[in-house]
Amino acid sequence: MPLTITLDPTTEAQLRAKAQDQGQDINTLAAQLLTALLSWEQQETANAIAGIQQGLDDFEADNFRNFDYFVAEQQQKYNLSSI
């Protein structure tokens, strides 16, 4: 089923210029860019969920640092004064 997308003039001009520079049909290029973006977004979401799960797993295993210790460590590492 065909899909029609309305772009703002600046974005449309950028897409047309990119298609022309690459010698591609604008519709083909738009489809490739959308496919790449959706794939990237899916991977970023999976990475974020994995990171959150790792943090929860670490917490459950008592593998974490006290916040005050973390602040003191950062102050020393970056030569920051106490707030």
Backbone as JSON, one array per atom type, in Angstrom:
{
  "sequence": "MPLTITLDPTTEAQLRAKAQDQGQDINTLAAQLLTALLSWEQQETANAIAGIQQGLDDFEADNFRNFDYFVAEQQQKYNLSSI",
  "N": [[0.83, -1.17, 0.0], [0.65, 2.15, -0.9], [2.33, 4.93, 0.64], [2.04, 8.19, 1.74], [4.01, 10.88, 2.62], [4.29, 13.97, 4.18], [6.68, 16.39, 4.05], [8.57, 18.97, 5.68], [9.63, 21.94, 3.96], [12.47, 22.32, 4.12], [13.51, 19.82, 4.94], [12.61, 18.25, 2.83], [14.06, 19.4, 0.72], [16.66, 18.75, 1.51], [16.52, 15.95, 1.35], [15.98, 15.61, -1.39], [18.34, 16.71, -2.47], [20.24, 14.94, -1.45], [19.44, 12.56, -2.66], [19.86, 13.23, -5.34], [22.64, 13.73, -5.31], [23.54, 11.16, -4.79], [22.62, 9.84, -6.93], [20.19, 8.5, -6.85], [16.78, 7.36, -6.83], [14.36, 9.39, -5.32], [12.3, 8.28, -3.76], [13.21, 5.68, -3.28], [15.54, 6.23, -1.82], [14.4, 7.53, 0.41], [12.94, 5.41, 1.52], [15.06, 3.68, 2.18], [16.43, 5.22, 4.09], [14.46, 5.49, 6.09], [14.14, 2.81, 6.8], [16.7, 2.24, 7.82], [16.74, 4.03, 9.99], [14.62, 3.06, 11.58], [15.61, 0.54, 12.21], [17.93, 1.25, 13.64], [16.71, 2.59, 15.8], [15.31, 0.5, 16.99], [17.43, -1.13, 17.82], [18.73, 0.6, 19.62], [16.74, 0.84, 21.57], [16.64, -1.8, 22.48], [19.26, -1.98, 23.52], [19.08, -0.07, 25.58], [17.15, -1.25, 27.25], [18.53, -3.58, 27.94], [20.66, -2.45, 29.36], [19.32, -1.27, 31.53], [18.27, -3.59, 32.68], [20.66, -4.83, 33.38], [21.56, -3.07, 35.35], [19.53, -3.43, 37.26], [19.94, -6.14, 37.85], [22.55, -6.0, 38.92], [22.01, -4.46, 41.2], [20.31, -6.18, 42.61], [22.17, -8.14, 43.19], [23.7, -6.93, 45.06], [25.74, -5.4, 43.98], [26.82, -2.62, 43.82], [27.6, 0.9, 44.34], [27.67, 3.06, 47.15], [25.97, 6.17, 47.15], [27.14, 8.48, 48.3], [29.8, 7.71, 48.41], [30.31, 7.51, 45.68], [30.01, 10.22, 44.89], [32.12, 11.41, 46.34], [34.26, 10.09, 45.14], [34.09, 11.07, 42.49], [34.49, 13.78, 42.94], [37.14, 13.77, 43.8], [38.39, 12.63, 41.57], [37.91, 14.51, 39.53], [38.8, 16.82, 40.65], [37.0, 18.44, 42.12], [35.24, 20.75, 44.19], [33.56, 20.35, 47.37], [30.04, 20.51, 47.55]],
  "CA": [[0.0, 0.0, 0.0], [1.46, 3.38, -0.97], [2.32, 5.81, 1.8], [2.4, 9.56, 1.4], [4.54, 11.61, 3.77], [4.49, 15.39, 3.92], [7.89, 16.88, 4.69], [8.73, 20.42, 5.65], [10.44, 22.27, 2.78], [13.9, 22.14, 4.36], [13.8, 18.39, 4.93], [12.41, 17.78, 1.45], [15.2, 19.87, -0.07], [17.81, 17.93, 1.9], [16.31, 14.62, 0.79], [16.16, 15.71, -2.85], [19.76, 16.94, -2.75], [20.95, 13.69, -1.15], [19.08, 11.62, -3.72], [20.55, 13.67, -6.56], [24.08, 13.5, -5.11], [23.81, 9.73, -4.83], [22.07, 9.29, -8.16], [19.13, 7.58, -6.48], [15.39, 7.81, -6.84], [14.05, 9.97, -4.01], [11.47, 7.35, -3.0], [14.08, 4.59, -2.84], [16.38, 6.76, -0.76], [13.56, 7.76, 1.6], [12.65, 4.1, 2.1], [16.3, 3.19, 2.79], [16.7, 6.01, 5.28], [13.48, 5.12, 7.11], [14.48, 1.45, 7.23], [17.89, 2.36, 8.66], [16.36, 4.72, 11.23], [13.81, 2.15, 12.39], [16.53, -0.49, 12.7], [18.75, 1.89, 14.66], [15.86, 2.86, 16.95], [15.03, -0.79, 17.62], [18.66, -1.56, 18.49], [18.94, 1.5, 20.76], [15.77, 0.46, 22.59], [17.12, -3.07, 23.05], [20.43, -1.67, 24.34], [18.63, 0.62, 26.79], [16.5, -2.24, 28.11], [19.6, -4.45, 28.46], [21.4, -1.67, 30.36], [18.47, -1.16, 32.71], [18.22, -4.91, 33.29], [21.96, -5.06, 34.02], [21.55, -2.29, 36.58], [18.66, -4.11, 38.23], [20.64, -7.37, 38.25], [23.64, -5.58, 39.8], [21.41, -4.03, 42.46], [19.85, -7.4, 43.3], [23.36, -8.89, 43.63], [24.44, -6.01, 45.93], [26.91, -4.96, 43.24], [26.66, -1.19, 43.56], [28.32, 1.76, 45.28], [26.94, 4.05, 47.91], [25.97, 7.44, 46.43], [28.12, 9.39, 48.91], [31.11, 7.24, 47.95], [30.41, 7.9, 44.27], [30.23, 11.67, 44.84], [33.49, 11.67, 46.81], [35.17, 9.59, 44.11], [34.05, 12.0, 41.36], [35.12, 15.03, 43.39], [38.58, 13.55, 43.79], [38.81, 12.34, 40.2], [37.84, 15.72, 38.7], [39.27, 17.94, 41.45], [35.83, 19.29, 42.38], [35.04, 21.08, 45.6], [32.29, 19.89, 47.93], [28.92, 21.46, 47.31]],
  "C": [[0.89, 1.25, 0.0], [1.27, 4.24, 0.28], [2.76, 7.18, 1.33], [2.83, 10.27, 2.67], [4.76, 13.06, 3.35], [5.69, 15.85, 4.73], [7.9, 18.4, 4.69], [9.7, 20.73, 4.5], [11.94, 22.05, 2.95], [14.29, 20.67, 4.28], [13.64, 17.82, 3.53], [13.59, 18.18, 0.57], [16.45, 19.05, 0.23], [17.71, 16.53, 1.29], [16.51, 14.62, -0.72], [17.63, 15.88, -3.22], [20.56, 15.66, -2.52], [20.68, 12.66, -2.24], [19.82, 11.97, -5.01], [22.06, 13.41, -6.45], [24.44, 12.03, -5.24], [23.27, 9.06, -6.09], [20.96, 8.28, -7.9], [17.76, 8.22, -6.67], [15.05, 8.28, -5.43], [13.22, 9.02, -3.14], [12.28, 6.17, -2.46], [14.96, 5.05, -1.69], [15.59, 6.97, 0.52], [13.25, 6.43, 2.29], [13.89, 3.54, 2.8], [16.6, 3.93, 4.09], [15.73, 5.66, 6.41], [13.77, 3.73, 7.66], [15.67, 1.5, 8.18], [17.56, 3.0, 10.0], [15.56, 3.8, 12.13], [14.67, 1.04, 12.98], [17.39, 0.06, 13.83], [17.94, 2.1, 15.94], [15.56, 1.57, 17.71], [16.25, -1.28, 18.39], [18.94, -0.7, 19.72], [17.98, 1.17, 21.91], [16.21, -0.83, 23.27], [18.33, -2.84, 23.95], [20.04, -0.98, 25.65], [17.99, -0.36, 27.77], [17.55, -3.16, 28.73], [20.39, -3.73, 29.55], [20.62, -1.53, 31.65], [18.42, -2.5, 33.44], [19.54, -5.23, 34.0], [22.06, -4.3, 35.34], [20.69, -2.93, 37.66], [19.32, -5.39, 38.76], [21.78, -7.05, 39.22], [23.1, -5.19, 41.17], [20.97, -5.24, 43.28], [21.01, -8.2, 43.87], [24.22, -8.06, 44.58], [25.75, -5.55, 45.29], [26.71, -3.49, 42.84], [27.42, -0.41, 44.62], [27.35, 2.71, 45.96], [27.05, 5.4, 47.18], [27.02, 8.41, 46.98], [29.54, 9.01, 48.49], [31.34, 7.65, 46.5], [30.72, 9.38, 44.14], [31.66, 12.0, 45.25], [34.51, 11.22, 45.76], [35.24, 10.55, 42.93], [34.7, 13.34, 41.71], [36.64, 14.91, 43.35], [39.09, 13.4, 42.36], [38.89, 13.62, 39.36], [38.22, 16.99, 39.46], [38.14, 18.95, 41.68], [35.73, 19.58, 43.86], [33.7, 20.51, 46.07], [31.23, 20.96, 47.73], [28.31, 21.86, 48.61]]
}
